[in-house]
């Protein structure tokens, strides 16, 4: 007997099925079942009871997410399938309830896509997290927001933000002004998250007191960073030696997040990116997590999305 899922709302049924039934096709392929959808009724059939049960649980839990008013994409379905296979599917809905913290005005900050949710979850669970993906996926902003939340909650004593200053040469020696003036233009993206959570005034006070430290990567050499939340941004522009140096700064009570975009490497020709090499070398090591964000995690204003679609249609 097939398992039957009744859906109250036709729009929710359409959201569950996906564009051209792409969501149910993923579930069919994952569990070797056949899914028939007619109107607001979805039937799951298969040779093995356990496969039918698993597929049904994926669909029912995704439907709960949709009923909460959340939209789902392919990555959400893939995550649900993975959770069903490791026995945690009933916790899927919890990911969508997850709030990171409140901003300086009391508004709740939440991850907006499944990739972002998995990224935040990885920060909670691991001492070292790599966030790899294109611009606009929120990898840097979310890392800084989570660091500010950890500082505010007393989980760490300070935040250290760094990135390789490839554009000006790592030494920055020929630039005028003090260190802050030299480094600021390269770290501007990191300030956005701090200002969002802490506000401009508190961020400034923390920087003046050394609670938040902002420095080029070269200044990390020879240090061990205890009780700190350390973020390395633009990590695709580190050399292998720089990446090893940075990762070995991890101290007790600390967390590290390494963010980067493999498609935006500005290193001299023939120099291998430390991010690319670390991703290959460190995969599978206990205590760290490598999270990949993609175009599905790019959060745009809905109007921007419609404008881009129109340009692509007419191209």
C-alpha positions in Angstrom: 0.0 0.0 0.0 1.3 3.4 -0.9 1.7 6.1 1.8 -0.7 9.0 1.1 0.1 12.6 2.2 -2.9 15.0 2.1 -2.0 18.7 1.7 -4.5 21.3 2.6 -3.3 24.1 0.3 -2.6 23.8 -3.4 0.2 26.4 -3.2 1.9 24.4 -0.4 1.6 21.3 -2.6 3.3 23.1 -5.5 6.1 24.3 -3.1 6.6 20.8 -1.9 6.9 19.3 -5.4 9.3 22.0 -6.7 9.7 23.5 -10.2 9.1 20.7 -12.7 8.8 18.3 -9.8 12.5 18.7 -9.0 12.0 18.2 -5.2 10.2 14.9 -5.5 12.6 13.7 -8.2 15.4 14.1 -5.6 13.5 12.1 -3.0 12.7 9.4 -5.6 16.3 9.0 -6.6 17.6 9.0 -3.0 15.3 6.2 -1.7 14.4 4.3 -4.9 10.7 5.0 -4.6 8.0 6.3 -6.9 6.1 9.5 -6.0 2.8 10.4 -7.7 1.2 13.8 -7.1 -2.3 14.7 -8.0 -3.8 17.9 -6.9 -3.3 18.1 -3.1 -2.5 14.5 -2.7 1.0 12.9 -2.8 1.4 9.1 -2.9 4.7 7.3 -2.2 5.3 3.7 -3.4 8.3 1.4 -3.3 9.6 -2.1 -2.9 10.9 -1.7 0.6 8.8 -0.4 3.5 11.8 1.4 5.1 12.5 3.3 1.9 8.8 4.4 1.6 8.8 5.4 5.3 12.0 7.4 4.9 10.8 9.2 1.7 7.4 10.0 3.4 9.2 11.4 6.5 11.2 13.7 4.2 8.1 15.0 2.5 6.1 15.4 5.7 8.9 17.3 7.4 9.5 19.5 4.4 5.7 20.2 4.4 5.9 21.3 8.1 8.6 23.8 7.0 6.4 25.1 4.2 3.4 25.4 6.5 5.5 27.7 8.7 5.7 30.1 5.8 9.3 29.2 4.8 10.3 28.7 1.2 12.3 25.6 0.3 14.9 25.0 -2.4 16.9 22.1 -3.7 19.4 22.5 -0.9 16.7 22.1 1.7 15.5 18.9 0.1 19.1 17.6 0.0 19.6 18.4 3.6 16.3 16.7 4.6 17.3 13.6 2.7 20.7 13.5 4.5 19.0 13.9 7.8 16.5 11.1 7.0 19.5 8.8 6.2 21.2 9.5 9.5 18.1 9.4 11.6 17.7 13.0 12.5 14.9 14.1 10.1 12.5 15.0 12.9 14.9 17.8 13.9 14.6 19.4 10.4 12.1 22.0 11.6 14.4 23.1 14.4 16.8 24.5 11.8 14.2 26.9 10.7 13.5 28.1 14.2 17.1 28.9 14.8 17.9 32.5 15.5 21.5 33.7 15.7 21.1 36.7 17.9 19.4 40.1 18.0 20.7 43.2 16.3 21.5 46.5 18.0 17.8 47.5 17.7 16.4 44.2 19.1 15.5 42.7 15.8 16.1 38.9 15.5 18.8 37.9 13.0 18.1 34.5 11.3 19.9 32.6 8.6 17.8 32.8 5.4 18.7 29.7 3.4 19.5 26.1 4.2 23.2 26.6 3.4 23.3 29.5 5.9 21.6 27.4 8.5 24.1 24.5 8.1 26.9 27.1 8.3 25.6 28.6 11.6 25.0 25.1 13.0 28.6 24.2 12.1 29.9 27.2 14.1 27.9 26.0 17.1 29.3 22.5 16.9 32.9 22.9 15.8 36.0 24.9 16.8 37.1 25.5 13.2 34.8 26.1 10.3 35.5 26.9 6.7 32.8 28.9 4.9 33.5 28.7 1.2 31.3 30.3 -1.5 30.7 33.2 -3.8 30.0 36.8 -2.9 26.6 37.6 -1.5 26.1 34.3 0.3 26.6 35.9 3.7 29.6 33.8 4.7 31.6 36.8 6.1 28.6 38.7 7.6 27.2 35.6 9.4 30.6 34.7 10.8 31.0 38.2 12.2 27.5 38.3 13.5 28.0 34.9 15.3 31.3 36.2 16.7 29.6 39.3 18.1 26.9 37.1 19.6 29.6 35.0 21.3 31.3 38.0 22.7 28.1 39.5 24.0 27.1 36.2 25.6 30.5 35.9 27.3 31.5 32.8 25.4 34.7 34.5 24.3 36.7 37.4 25.6 37.6 39.0 22.3 37.2 39.0 18.6 40.1 39.0 16.1 39.4 39.9 12.5 42.0 39.5 9.8 42.6 39.1 6.1 45.5 39.0 3.8 46.1 42.5 2.3 47.0 41.2 -1.2 45.9 44.4 -2.9 48.5 46.5 -1.1 51.1 43.9 -0.4 51.0 41.9 2.9 53.5 44.3 4.6 51.4 47.4 3.9 54.7 49.2 4.6 54.5 51.8 1.9 51.1 53.1 2.8 50.8 56.3 4.9 49.1 56.5 8.3 48.8 54.3 11.3 47.9 50.6 11.3 44.1 51.2 11.6 44.1 53.6 8.8 46.1 51.2 6.6 44.0 48.2 7.3 40.5 49.6 7.5 39.8 49.8 3.7 40.5 46.1 3.4 38.4 45.1 6.4 35.3 47.2 5.7 33.1 44.2 5.0 33.9 42.8 8.5 32.6 46.0 10.2 29.1 45.6 8.8 28.4 42.6 11.0 29.8 44.2 14.1 27.8 47.4 13.6 24.6 45.3 13.0 24.9 43.4 16.3 26.8 45.8 18.6 26.0 49.2 17.1 28.7 51.7 15.9 29.4 53.2 19.3 30.0 49.9 21.1 32.0 48.5 18.2 34.3 51.6 18.4 34.7 51.2 22.2 35.6 47.5 21.9 38.2 48.3 19.2 39.7 51.1 21.4 39.9 48.7 24.4 41.4 45.9 22.3 38.3 43.6 22.8 37.9 43.6 19.1 41.2 43.5 17.2 41.5 44.1 13.5 44.9 43.4 11.9 46.5 42.1 8.7 47.3 38.4 8.6 51.1 39.1 9.0 50.4 40.3 12.6 49.1 36.8 13.6 52.5 35.2 13.4 54.0 34.0 16.7 50.8 34.3 18.7 48.4 31.8 20.3 44.9 33.1 20.5 43.0 31.9 23.6 39.3 32.6 24.5 38.9 34.4 21.1 36.7 34.2 18.1 39.0 34.6 15.2 37.9 35.2 11.6 40.1 35.0 8.5 38.3 36.6 5.6 39.3 36.5 1.9 41.3 33.3 2.7 41.6 32.4 -1.0 44.4 34.9 -1.1 46.5 33.2 1.6 49.5 31.2 0.6 49.9 27.6 1.9 52.4 28.8 4.5 50.1 31.7 5.7 47.2 29.3 6.0 49.2 26.9 8.1 50.5 29.7 10.3 47.0 31.0 10.8 45.4 27.7 11.7 48.0 26.9 14.2 47.2 30.1 16.2 44.0 28.4 17.5 44.1 28.4 21.3 42.0 27.0 24.2 38.5 28.3 24.4 38.7 29.7 20.9 36.8 29.4 17.7 38.0 30.1 14.2 36.1 30.7 11.0 37.9 30.9 7.6 35.9 32.4 4.8 36.8 32.6 1.1 35.7 32.3 -2.5 37.8 30.0 -4.7 36.8 31.9 -7.9 38.4 35.1 -6.7 42.0 34.2 -6.2 44.4 37.2 -6.7 47.7 35.5 -5.9 50.6 35.6 -8.3 50.6 33.1 -11.1 51.9 29.7 -9.9 51.2 30.3 -6.2 48.6 27.8 -4.9 45.9 29.2 -2.7 46.1 28.2 1.0 42.3 27.9 1.1 42.2 25.4 -1.8 45.1 23.4 -0.3 43.6 23.4 3.2 40.2 22.2 2.0 41.8 19.3 0.3 44.3 18.4 3.1 42.0 18.8 6.1 38.8 17.2 4.9 37.5 14.7 7.4 39.5 15.9 10.4 37.5 15.6 13.6 36.7 19.0 15.2 36.4 21.0 12.0 33.7 21.5 9.4 33.9 22.6 5.8 30.7 24.3 4.6 30.0 25.2 1.0 27.6 28.0 0.1 26.4 28.5 -3.5 24.1 30.6 -5.6 21.1 29.2 -3.8 22.4 31.0 -0.7 22.7 34.4 -2.4 20.0 36.5 -0.7 18.8 39.4 -2.8 16.0 41.8 -2.7 13.1 40.2 -4.6 13.1 43.0 -7.1 16.8 42.5 -7.9 16.0 38.8 -8.6 13.3 39.8 -11.1 15.5 42.4 -12.8 18.3 39.8 -13.2 15.8 37.3 -14.6 14.6 39.8 -17.2 18.1 40.6 -18.3 19.0 36.9 -18.6 15.8 36.3 -20.6 16.7 39.0 -23.1 20.4 38.2 -23.3 
